[in-house]
Amino acid sequence: MQIYRDDLNVFISELEYPEVKAAKSHIPVSVGILAGLKNRSIPMQQIQTQVQKVRDRNFAGVSFFFYETLWNMSKEKPQERQTAFQKIFPTPTAYPNLLAGWKPFS
């Protein structure tokens, strides 16, 4: 689910929608967070706060849009953002094996 909002109250209210809670009770739901656009930088503090709000509500995880703004297209220095992301995600995790148990149609 993508929630690209600058206003924290709006971001939180969308996490709390009844239909989101209903979906979350049946399937793993992750939240897409805006990391910035080509001409619009998102401060690391906003990203950190939004990630924490998602975690506080026990969503399955987060993703970020778009890749280049994670480090390069920001008002903050790339090293500052990398350090901040390492603090948000201090422990590496293994990717799930999506092909385990998969069999081609015959």
C-alpha positions as CSV (number, residue, x, y, z in Angstrom):
1,M,0.0,0.0,0.0
2,Q,1.5,3.4,-1.0
3,I,1.1,6.3,1.4
4,Y,2.9,9.2,0.0
5,R,1.9,12.0,2.4
6,D,3.9,14.8,3.9
7,D,1.4,15.6,6.7
8,L,2.0,13.1,9.5
9,N,-1.6,13.2,10.7
10,V,-2.9,12.3,7.2
11,F,-0.2,9.6,7.0
12,I,-1.3,8.0,10.3
13,S,-5.0,8.4,9.5
14,E,-4.5,6.4,6.3
15,L,-2.7,3.7,8.2
16,E,-5.8,3.5,10.4
17,Y,-8.5,3.2,7.7
18,P,-10.9,0.4,8.5
19,E,-10.3,-1.3,5.1
20,V,-6.6,-1.2,5.8
21,K,-7.1,-2.9,9.2
22,A,-9.4,-5.5,7.6
23,A,-6.8,-6.3,4.9
24,K,-4.1,-6.5,7.5
25,S,-6.0,-9.1,9.5
26,H,-6.0,-11.4,6.4
27,I,-2.8,-10.7,4.5
28,P,0.6,-9.2,5.2
29,V,0.5,-5.5,4.3
30,S,3.6,-3.4,3.7
31,V,3.6,0.4,3.3
32,G,5.3,2.3,0.6
33,I,6.9,5.6,1.8
34,L,8.0,8.4,-0.4
35,A,11.8,8.9,-0.1
36,G,11.7,11.8,-2.5
37,L,11.2,12.8,-6.1
38,K,13.6,14.1,-8.6
39,N,12.8,17.7,-7.7
40,R,11.4,17.2,-4.2
41,S,13.6,16.0,-1.4
42,I,12.0,14.3,1.6
43,P,13.8,15.0,4.9
44,M,15.3,11.9,6.6
45,Q,13.5,12.8,9.8
46,Q,10.1,12.5,8.1
47,I,11.1,9.1,6.6
48,Q,12.3,7.9,10.0
49,T,9.1,9.0,11.7
50,Q,6.9,7.4,9.1
51,V,8.8,4.1,9.3
52,Q,8.3,4.1,13.1
53,K,4.5,4.8,12.7
54,V,4.3,1.8,10.4
55,R,6.2,-0.4,12.8
56,D,4.1,0.8,15.8
57,R,1.1,-0.6,14.0
58,N,2.7,-4.0,13.2
59,F,2.6,-3.8,9.4
60,A,4.6,-6.4,7.5
61,G,7.2,-3.9,6.4
62,V,8.0,-0.8,4.3
63,S,9.3,0.0,0.9
64,F,10.6,3.3,-0.5
65,F,10.0,5.3,-3.7
66,F,12.1,6.1,-5.5
67,Y,15.6,4.5,-5.4
68,E,17.7,7.5,-6.5
69,T,16.3,9.7,-3.7
70,L,17.4,7.3,-1.0
71,W,20.9,8.6,-1.3
72,N,21.6,11.0,-4.2
73,M,18.8,13.5,-4.8
74,S,18.5,15.0,-1.4
75,K,19.4,18.1,0.5
76,E,21.2,15.8,3.0
77,K,24.6,14.3,2.1
78,P,24.5,10.7,0.8
79,Q,26.6,9.5,3.8
80,E,24.1,11.1,6.3
81,R,21.2,9.4,4.7
82,Q,23.0,6.0,4.5
83,T,23.9,6.3,8.2
84,A,20.3,7.2,9.0
85,F,18.9,4.2,7.0
86,Q,21.4,1.9,8.8
87,K,20.0,3.1,12.1
88,I,16.4,2.3,10.9
89,F,17.5,-1.1,9.6
90,P,20.4,-2.2,11.8
91,T,20.0,-5.9,11.3
92,P,20.4,-7.5,7.8
93,T,17.6,-9.9,6.9
94,A,17.4,-12.8,4.4
95,Y,15.2,-12.4,1.4
96,P,12.3,-14.9,1.4
97,N,12.5,-17.7,-1.1
98,L,9.5,-17.1,-3.2
99,L,10.2,-20.1,-5.3
100,A,10.3,-22.6,-2.5
101,G,7.6,-25.2,-3.2
102,W,6.8,-23.7,-6.6
103,K,6.1,-26.1,-9.4
104,P,5.5,-25.2,-13.0
105,F,2.1,-26.0,-14.6
106,S,2.2,-29.3,-16.3
